[in-house]
């Protein structure tokens, strides 16, 4: 016979299991992330992201200073209570030299384990200006693969690149893919319909993520560009949102020295 006390303890254990089976992920397009970032700016970035288990960074400078800025950031994070590791991509194979960038992953080693090498996807390197960067992580025996991406600007038709993501689940049928980054177009755009038809959902809906040049009546956000797309059959987004880091500054101009995008985040329950 199951007593009330036993039932309560079992329910408590189940709740604890659910809570601790959740991994937190942050994605941030940090504008011109390289040697131009001062130590104080890197410290601010570290304080903004240090609560998350895995961070995907877009727009790391490909030239001198980009990889070093990631290492500097990790050194600062190391002094905030957790041990971190990181992976930086090779420069993207963009035809336009001014478009070439790197990507980076940063993660808490006590929370997740990186599986194998990270890689720039070569399947559509000719069709995608900054080909996405992938890495697989293990969290409590369950794996997920982040596809981090920075699309071409709106005026250059990012839809022409995003349309290839519907093919990725077929290219990597054994991986639990989660697409994230700066898509330079909203999740409501019809280019995402094929991805949604095969089951993917966006973690954010009608949420602006880029910064205005000037705030209009305290509205400082401009466009719905950044997002995460996940497969609900393999993981649930229990919470998601943005970090309004700009509210820590006296002006939007000062905030934009950090970035012209806000960080986005999601807490996922892996199935």
C-alpha atoms as one frame of an Amber mdcrd trajectory, in Angstrom:
protein
   0.000   0.000   0.000   1.349   3.417  -0.995   1.189   5.844   1.904   0.686
   9.582   1.483   4.219  10.140   2.736   5.674   7.741   0.163   3.611   9.322
  -2.619   4.799  12.799  -1.628   8.452  11.710  -1.597   8.073  10.015  -4.985
   6.452  13.129  -6.444   9.215  15.294  -4.995  11.867  13.036  -6.509  10.127
  13.186  -9.881   9.979  16.974  -9.774  13.663  17.152  -8.872  14.490  14.860
 -11.779  12.541  17.061 -14.162  14.229  20.212 -12.897  17.728  18.780 -13.117
  17.172  17.255 -16.573  16.909  20.717 -18.056  19.789  22.388 -19.884  19.994
  26.152 -20.374  21.264  27.563 -23.652  22.057  31.152 -24.647  22.689  32.511
 -28.146  24.125  35.956 -28.808  25.224  37.819 -31.898  27.904  39.991 -30.266
  28.683  42.687 -32.798  32.312  42.842 -33.937  33.453  40.454 -31.221  37.205
  40.890 -31.282  40.071  43.050 -30.078  37.839  46.138 -29.930  36.078  44.725
 -26.852  37.642  46.121 -23.691  38.164  44.122 -20.507  35.280  45.969 -18.850
  32.992  45.170 -21.795  34.018  41.508 -21.663  33.332  41.480 -17.925  29.837
  42.834 -18.596  29.273  40.153 -21.251  30.469  37.471 -18.826  28.079  38.652
 -16.103  25.252  38.600 -18.643  25.764  35.005 -19.805  27.362  33.157 -16.879
  24.107  31.608 -15.596  23.680  29.479 -18.751  25.159  26.045 -19.433  25.997
  26.503 -23.123  26.508  29.732 -25.060  26.615  30.072 -28.848  28.247  33.272
 -30.108  27.906  34.653 -33.609  29.951  37.400 -35.296  33.362  36.567 -33.850
  35.948  38.536 -35.828  37.789  36.233 -38.243  40.987  38.259 -38.252  43.381
  39.154 -35.478  41.713  39.445 -32.087  38.572  37.361 -32.583  39.753  34.040
 -31.176  41.707  35.924 -28.512  38.545  37.771 -27.418  36.773  34.435 -26.876
  39.717  33.210 -24.777  39.704  36.455 -22.782  35.988  36.082 -22.126  36.444
  32.502 -20.929  39.239  33.586 -18.581  36.859  36.116 -17.021  34.099  33.503
 -16.745  36.525  31.162 -14.984  36.615  33.620 -12.083  32.843  33.548 -11.607
  32.343  30.154  -9.989  32.408  27.545 -12.789  34.956  25.901 -15.050  34.389
  26.596 -18.737  35.694  25.300 -22.040  35.282  26.674 -25.538  35.471  25.893
 -29.233  36.081  28.392 -32.042  35.353  27.727 -35.696  37.698  28.281 -38.575
  36.809  31.376 -40.614  33.727  30.871 -42.754  34.304  30.355 -46.479  32.446
  33.507 -47.489  33.132  34.710 -51.024  32.979  38.294 -49.777  36.002  38.898
 -47.537  34.095  41.437 -45.453  31.545  38.729 -44.585  34.044  36.221 -43.232
  33.516  35.506 -39.521  34.011  32.842 -36.894  31.563  31.233 -34.477  32.195
  30.105 -30.912  30.703  27.761 -28.327  31.346  28.193 -24.603  30.099  25.685
 -22.039  30.275  24.739 -18.363  32.226  21.507 -18.130  30.388  20.504 -14.950
  27.053  20.716 -16.793  27.667  19.373 -20.291  30.269  17.372 -22.190  31.164
  18.121 -25.781  31.047  15.029 -28.003  33.671  14.839 -30.744  34.784  17.775
 -32.789  32.794  20.844 -33.760  32.539  21.569 -37.469  31.562  24.116 -40.087
  28.962  22.473 -42.308  30.401  21.962 -45.786  27.255  20.660 -47.500  26.026
  24.094 -48.571  29.156  26.202 -48.108  28.759  27.534 -51.647  25.113  28.469
 -51.131  25.414  29.893 -47.591  27.708  32.883 -47.130  28.617  32.056 -43.516
  28.067  28.303 -43.270  26.725  27.226 -39.850  28.881  25.780 -37.077  27.753
  22.572 -35.349  28.654  20.938 -32.072  27.157  18.006 -30.172  26.823  18.113
 -26.389  25.868  15.480 -23.836  23.717  16.439 -20.860  23.055  13.680 -18.352
  23.300  11.007 -21.033  21.144  12.826 -23.579  22.650  14.515 -26.603  21.770
  17.575 -28.639  23.540  19.308 -31.512  23.537  23.084 -31.833  23.552  24.579
 -35.326  24.667  28.177 -34.811  24.219  30.565 -37.720  24.569  34.191 -38.829
  22.584  34.933 -41.980  23.390  37.580 -44.562  21.719  40.965 -43.952  18.072
  41.511 -44.831  18.950  43.390 -48.022  20.913  40.357 -49.252  17.980  37.930
 -48.950  18.689  35.671 -45.947  15.786  33.453 -47.080  18.041  32.165 -49.881
  20.254  30.627 -47.180  17.707  29.603 -44.547  15.816  27.452 -47.062  18.585
  24.836 -46.829  17.984  24.154 -43.132  14.975  21.965 -43.957  17.508  19.504
 -45.415  19.717  19.294 -42.327  17.598  16.742 -40.411  18.025  14.438 -43.407
  21.755  15.099 -43.555  22.120  14.360 -39.845  19.302  11.874 -39.095  20.905
  10.634 -35.879  21.391  14.066 -34.325  18.976  16.090 -32.201  19.400  19.404
 -34.010  18.583  22.803 -32.552  19.063  25.750 -34.901  19.908  29.110 -33.364
  21.428  32.465 -34.091  20.757  35.599 -36.098  18.519  34.702 -39.048  17.905
  38.320 -40.094  14.254  37.521 -40.634  11.337  36.648 -38.309  10.103  33.152
 -37.476   6.826  34.060 -39.219   8.625  34.256 -42.575   7.401  31.579 -44.985
  10.970  30.326 -45.446  10.606  28.559 -42.079   7.419  26.725 -43.129   9.243
  23.613 -44.459  11.177  23.331 -41.191   7.969  23.721 -39.202   6.209  21.118
 -41.373   8.740  18.509 -40.297   7.990  19.360 -36.673  10.306  22.175 -35.634
   9.098  25.036 -33.424  10.604  28.419 -32.605  11.327  29.165 -28.960  10.393
  32.826 -29.457   7.321  34.225 -31.217   6.801  37.916 -32.017   9.860  38.820
 -29.968  12.133  41.554 -31.301  15.832  40.982 -30.698  17.828  43.680 -32.506
  18.462  47.153 -31.100  17.208  50.401 -32.556  19.591  53.262 -33.206  17.424
  55.313 -30.851  14.718  54.219 -28.438  11.191  55.391 -29.276   9.107  55.945
 -26.135  11.218  53.395 -24.247  10.914  50.886 -27.087  14.532  50.016 -27.887
  14.031  46.892 -29.981  13.775  46.943 -33.764  13.364  43.548 -35.461  12.544
  39.890 -34.764  15.795  38.373 -36.025  17.252  35.950 -33.451  15.648  32.656
 -32.485  16.010  28.966 -31.669  14.258  26.184 -33.592  13.929  22.787 -31.909
  12.153  19.457 -32.438   9.468  18.947 -29.725   9.689  15.176 -30.252  13.216
  15.290 -28.842  13.165  18.267 -26.480  10.765  20.753 -24.900  11.398  24.455
 -24.363  10.131  24.950 -20.813  11.150  28.608 -20.729  12.615  31.121 -23.189
  13.227  34.815 -23.502  15.683  37.634 -24.108  18.106  39.544 -21.893  17.486
  43.293 -22.078  21.107  44.111 -21.301  20.728  47.614 -22.722  18.731  48.671
 -19.656  22.026  48.629 -17.733  23.325  51.569 -19.792  22.513  55.245 -19.742
  21.847  55.294 -23.485  21.218  52.911 -26.343  24.357  54.298 -27.993  26.453
  53.023 -25.085  24.662  49.667 -25.124  25.371  49.217 -28.818  29.095  49.232
 -28.055  28.437  45.773 -26.601  26.157  44.610 -29.421  23.269  45.566 -31.684
  21.437  42.360 -30.689  20.199  41.122 -27.325  21.043  37.609 -26.097  18.266
  35.040 -26.415  17.937  32.028 -24.128  15.992  28.820 -23.664  15.698  26.139
 -21.008  15.179  22.733 -22.594  13.997  19.436 -21.204  15.693  16.675 -23.199
  13.639  13.579 -23.941
